[in-house]
């Protein structure tokens, strides 16, 4: 369960504060790559940034973690059919 370097590059491109779309895209990418383990991957990364003293990246990682939790817990509406 290593951190995906593509996500890090995506988020550390120097554009300033990432948009909600960026956060959700990163979360979706992590879920696609790691499945339910994406929560652990994102939490470890947040811990890494906190230990490194980079509070901006820590806050961003927590936003991504929150989005991952929403994506993983999403339940299809009753009566919906899979695509």
N, C-alpha and C positions, 0 to 999 in steps of 0.2 A: 504494500500500500504506500508507494512512494508518491510524493507530490508531483503533479504533472507540470513539467517545465513550460509547456505551451500556455497553460493558464497563467502562470506567473508572468510570462512575457506579455500576455494579453492585458494583464492588469497593471503592469509596471511600465507602461509606455510613456509616462510623463504627461498625459493629457489633463492632469488635474483630477478632480473628483469624478470617479466613474458614475455613469448614469445608472438608473435602476435597470435599464435594459442590459447594460454591461454586466451588472451583478447577476441577473437572472441567466444570462448567456453563460457566464462562468460556472454558475451552479449547475446548469443543465449539462455542460461539458463534463463536469466532475461526476455527476450522476451517471452519465453515459459511460464514462471510463471506469468507474468504481462501483456502480450499483449502490446498494445500501451502505457500503463501506465509505462512501463519499463523505458521510457525516464525520467519521473518524479522521479521514484525510484532512478535511477542512478544519476540524478542531485542533489537530496537531499543528497545522500551519498557523492558526491563530496563536497557539501557545508559543510557537517559534518566534513570531513577530513581537509578542509581548515580552518574551525573555530578551530579545534583541533591543528592546526599548523603542521600537518603531510603532508608535501608537496609531498613526494614520493607517498603516498596513494591517495592524491588529483590528481596528474598527472595520476596515474593508472586509477582512476575513470573517468577522462576526456577521456582517451583512450577508455574505455569501453562504455562511453556515445556516443562517435563518432561512434563506431562499431554498437551500437544499432540504431542510426539514419540511418546508411546505411542499416541495416537489415529491418527496418520498411519501408523505402522508396523504397526498391527493387521492381521493377515491372517486371513481367514475360515477356520474349520476345514475340513480336507479332507472332501469329500463334502457340505458344506453347500450349501443352495440359497439364492439371493438372494430377498428378500421381494418 
